[in-house]
């Protein structure tokens, strides 16, 4: 895909150009305030304490986001295991405490209050989802903690009153606002006569993660001549999925851009489409197909073929640190590289970025960590380069579209088409297998 296309993603650069040194990342140190301290700005050097370095996180181990929360726990855990095997951080072993927020915004606030004010953890890592990240980050801000996270990329997170005041939120992953732009640019590459015959539907769950990219994609595709036959923001409840899918199927659009937050949402739409014998030519979902084996288990390998999803990482990423992490994941949990949930890499990246920041400042002072992360420094992760802008978004993140191919056995990079590592896209989704 050429940069001459009308809406070229600001981050569409080659993943393949980034090569990380596993040894360097493993050797990096990071820390929080000295163990037991109630002050997040307490400073400690490598020899000041041999007590464990404590990190607290709230994750959705149960509830609507449980599949993602459990994958995040795996990613955080793999990072802790690697850090401790390399000697810890500033000479201290890392101890991770995870509390279950049950996918509930009120519980996530309670959990971070407990972790900070009762457990006095040295550092806090973020939860899963923008819905939970925004209120959680507010707790961290009030207590002077840096809040590095990997799954809170909605614009509302960065525009929140707390972040505008304290600028303590840092998302290591792909900003979600323009994540569908590689798909838009693919449609833009088609002949004008073809584009103007296409129709599209934009059903979207009511979530700050889904609506910004879906609405932007709709406006750009309409400008390209693609006719909108349906657009609806529906409640993020299981009871809403089947009725919405039935309406979309009745419109028979060529393209479905689904604002899904998880596997259950996209799985429900796919099942209903199959039930009524409707197959869109192109089907891209904001989230769900990126969740590896969990997605295949839910929808069936044959049905997965042709399904697309935007993201900044996949199991086959040609990055030395990523390949090492994937190998460790498979050794511990089984499966294949294609089956590794992208949430695992997002979580692992949080640990890597904090580790590098603490090493750079030589301290566990949260104020210094925040200052360093806002200093325009280029960091590295299993997802690729990380560089935070003034709001805490990763301005170096890479935007790609991935697609399941070969009867659901391969999860491959397909867009932008001209970028290294991309394979030809399946331009017409096969009929449902069942």
N, C-alpha and C positions, 0 to 999 in steps of 0.2 A: 504494500500500500504506500503510495507516495504522499509526502507531506503537502502536495498540492491539492489534496482533497479538501473540500470546503470546511470540514470540521475535524481536523486532525487532532487527536488527543495530545495534550501537552506532555504526556508521559510515554508516548509510543516510541520507545527506544528498544534496542535489542537486549533481551535478557541474556543472550549468549555472550555479550561483551563484558559481563560482570563475572569475574573469577575471584572467589574468596579463598583465603588461606585458612584451612581448618585449624592449623596449629596456632595461628595468630588469634583467632576468635576463641579458641579453647583456653588460651593463656591469659586472655583479658580478665581483669578483675572488676567486680562491682560490689557495692555494699549499701547499707542504710545506716541509720544512727546506731550507736553502740547498743548492744543487747540490753534490754531492760530500761533504756532511757525513754522518758516521756517527750523529749524534744526531738522533732524530726530534723533539726539543724545541728544536732550534736555531731562533732567531727571526730573521726577515728582513722588512724593510719593502719598499715598492714600489721603492725606489731602491738596495737593498743589493746587488743582483746582476742582471746582464743574461743570466746563464746560463739555459738552458732549465729550466723547472720539470718535474721528472721524476715520472711516475706509473707504477706497476707494477700489473699485473693478471694473474691466471691464468685462462684460459678454456678450455672444452672445444671446441677446434677440430676434434678428432677423437674417436672413441668414441661411446658411447651418447647423450651429450648434445650432439653436434656441431651439430645444427640450432639449438639454443638458444644454444650458445656462439658460433656465427658471427653470430647476430643481435645478441648482446650486443656483440660486437666492432664491428658496424656502429653501434650506439647510442653506444658510447664514442667511436668515430671521428667521428661527426657532431658530438658535443659538442665535441671537441677542435678540429675545423675551425671551428666557430662562435666558440669562445673566441679562437682565434688570429687569426681575421679581425677581431675586435673589439679587438685590441691585446694579447691575452694576459692573464695574471693577475698583478697587481701589477707590471706592466711586463715580465713574462717570458713568452715563448712556452712552450706546453705540449708536452712530448714524452711520448708514451704507449708503454710497452713491454708487450707481451702475450706470455706464455709459454703453450704448449699443455700442459694437464694430462691430456689424453687421457681425460677423464671419470673419473679415478682419484684416490681420496682420498690415497694415498701421494704421488703425483706433485704434487698441489696443495700439500702441505706443503713438498716440496722446492722448488717454484717460488717460494713466498713467502719461504722462507729465502734463496734466491738473489737475489730482487729487493731484499730488505731488507739482507742482510749482505754481499752481493757487489756488487750494482749500486748500493746505497745510494740507492734512489729516495726522493723527498721524501714521496710519498703512496702509499697502496695503495687500490685499488678491489677490490670483491668479485668472486668467480667466479659461475658459475651453479649453482644447486641447493643445497638445505639440506644434502645429504649432503657437499658439498665446502666449504660456507661454515663449518660448525662447526670442522673441523680447521684451516682457513685462518685463521680469526679467532683461534685460539689462538696461532698464530705471530705474528700482528700484536700481540696482547696482550703476549706475552713481550718484545716489542721496543718497546713503548710507542706503537704506531701506532693512530690511529683507523681503524676498519674500516667504511666505508660501503658498503652493498651493496643490490642490488635484487631478488635472487631467493633469499633465504635466510630465508623467513618461518616456518619450522616452529618450534613451541614449544621443541623441543630445542635449537635454536640459541641462544636467549636464556637457557635454563636451564643451559647448559653451565657447567662449573666456571670456565673462563677468563672468560666474560662476567660471571658472578656476582662474580668477584673484581675485574675491571678495568673492566667496563661500557663496553667500547670498540666494541661492535657496534651498527650503526644500519641498519635496513632501511627504505628509502624507499617501499616498495610496501605493498600490502594484506596485513595479517596473515592467515594462511591458516586459522586455527582456526575462524572463523565465516564463511568466505567463501560457504558454501552456504546461509546463513540466508535470503537473499532467495528462494531456491527453496523452502525449507521454509515460509516465510510465504505463498508463492503457494499451496501445497497447503493451508495453514491457511485460506485465503480461500474454498476450495471448500465446498459444503454438506457437513455432517457425514455425511449419508447417502451421498454420493459418495465421500468420503474412506475410509469403512469398507469400500468394495468394492474399493479399490485394493490391489495387491500390488507389492512392490519387491524388487530384488536389489542387493547392495552388494559387488561384487568390487573388490578394491583391491590394487594393487602394494605390496609391502613397502617403504615409503619414508616418512621423517618428514614429507614434504610432503603425502602423500595420506591417510594413515590418520586424523589428527586431525579434519579436516573431514568425512570420510565417516562416521566413527563417531558424531560429534555429530549429523549429519543423520539417521542411522539411528535414534538414540534419540529425536529430536524427532518424526520421522515416525511411529514406532511409538506415541508418546503421542497422536498425532492419529488413530490408528485404522488406519494403513496397515500391512498385514500383511507381514512380512519372510518371503520364501520362500527366500532364499539370502544368505549372508554369508561371505566368505572373503578373507583376506589371503594373496596368493600371491607367490612369488619374482619379483623384477623382472627376469625373463629371457624372451626371446622364445619359448622353448620352453613357457612356462607359459600364454601368451595363448590359443591355440586351445583347449586342453582346458577352460580356465575359461569361455571364451565358449560352448562347447558345453553345459556344465552350466547356465549361465544361460539359454540359449535353451530348454533342455529344461523349465525351470521356467515359462516364458512369463510373466514379470512384466510388469505395466503400466509400471513405472518402473525404469530402470536408472541407478544412481548409481555411476559408474566412477571409482575412484581411480587415475587415469592420471597419469604424470609427463611424458609427451611424445607426439608424433604417432604413433610406431610402436605404442605400447600401444593407443590408442583406435582407430587404423586397423585393427589386427588384430582387435579385437572387432567393429568394424563389418563387416569383410569376412566374418567367420565367421557373423555374424547374417544377412547377406545370402545366404550360401551355403545356410543351412538354412531360409531364408524366414521368419525371425522378425524382426518390427519392433516394438520397444517403443513405447508411446504417448508416453512422455517419456524422453529420453536426455540426461543431463547428465554431462559428464566434467570431472574436476578440472583437467586441462590437455590441450592438443592442439588443440582447435578455436580457441584464441586465437592460433595461430601463422600466421594469415593464409594467404598463398599456399602456404606449405609444407604446410599442412593440406589445402587444396583439391587440390593436386598429388597428394597421397598417397591421398585417398579418392574424388576425383571430385566435381565441383560438384553434381550431382544428389543424390548420397548425403549431402552436407553439409547439405541443407535440413532444418531442425528440430533440428539438433545444438546443444546449449547448453554454456556454460562460464562459471564465475564469474571475475570479474577486476575491476580497478579502472580500466581504460583500454581504449579502442578507437580505431581510426583516425579515426572521425568525431567524436571528442570536441570539443565547442564551446569550445575553450580556445585563445586566440591563440598561445601559445607552442607548444602541441601542433600546431596547424595549420601553423605555420611549419616545425616539425621534419618533419612528414609531407610537406610540399611539397618540402623538401630531400631527403628520403629518395627520393621518387618521381623527382626530377630525377637523382639519382645512380644509383639501382638499378632504376628503372622500376616498373611495376605500378600499383595503385590504393590508395586509403586503406584499403579493406577488407582488402587483402592485406598490410598492414604488421604484422609480428609484434609482439605486445605486449612481447616481450623488448627490443626496440629502445627503447621508451619507458622501461622500467625502468632500462636502462643509462644513457640520457641523463639521467634524473632523478638518478642518483647524482652525476654531474658537477655538475649545477645546485646540489644541496644543499651539496656540499663547497665550491663556488665562493662561495655566499652566506655560509657559516660563516667561511671564511677572510677574506672582506671585512669581516665584522662584528668579528672579533677583531683585524684589522689585522696578522696574524702568521701564520707557518707552523708555529707551535708545536703539535704534536699534542695535548699535554695541554690547551692552551687550546681547541683544536677540540672535543675530547671534552666539556669543561666547557660550552662554548657549546651544543652539540647536546643536552645534558641540561638546558639552562636553560629549557625550556618555550617556546622561541621558535617562532613560526609562520613556516615557510618555504614556498616555492612551487616547483612542478615541472610538467613537461608532463603528469604524472598527476594534478595537483591539489595540495591542501594537504598539507604535511608537518609533523608535530609529534611529537617522540619522547617516549615515556613513560620511566619509570625503567629499563625493561629494554632500550630501544632500538627498540621497535616503533612504527610510525607510527599513533598514536591518531587522527589526522585522516583516514586513508585511507578511501576510499569503496568500498562493496561493491555490485556489480551483477552481473547475469547477462546474458550476450549470446547471441544465437542467429543462426545462418545461415538466411537466407530468400531468396526469389526465385531458386530453382534455384542456390543457392550463389553468387549474385552480390553479395549484401549481407550484411554482418555488423552486427547491430543490437542496441541496448540494449532489453531487454524487461522486466526486473525490477530493482527494484520497479516495479510497473505504474503507480503514481501519480506517480513521479518525472519531472521534466522530461526530455524526450529519449527516454522509453520508448515503444515501439510495441507493438501487440497481439502477444501471444505466439502461436506456432503450437502449439496445445494437443494436437494429435495428429500425431505425426511421420508424414510420407508414407512409403509403402513404398519400399524401396531401389530405386534406378534401375538397378542391375545386380548 
